[in-house]
Amino acid sequence: MDGQKRTSASNCHGAAHDTILQLSDAGYVEFKNLSYEIAGGAHISGLHITGRGLQVLGEWPRFEAIVSPLTLAALLEALAEYARTCRGGT
């Protein structure tokens, strides 16, 4: 059973490694350094989610939505209204 646990844990780490590399290839995460250990492990440092990754997670604005004519018009109207009220105009 101990051997099964080790194999299972090893497969888990391999899957995590492969997933991080796939997410990096897709542009969803970045890392500063990837080094491999003699024992078969890997060390990834500086791992972080990119803006594109945050967009996929719904945590970052989708800029292509902002540049649609209707959205851009609504944004400009809201900014104009804000500027008028800040300056005390009508």
Long-range contacts (C-beta under 8 A, 24 or more apart in sequence): 10-40, 13-41, 13-42, 17-42, 17-44, 20-44, 20-47, 23-53, 26-52, 27-52, 27-53, 28-52, 28-53, 28-56, 29-53
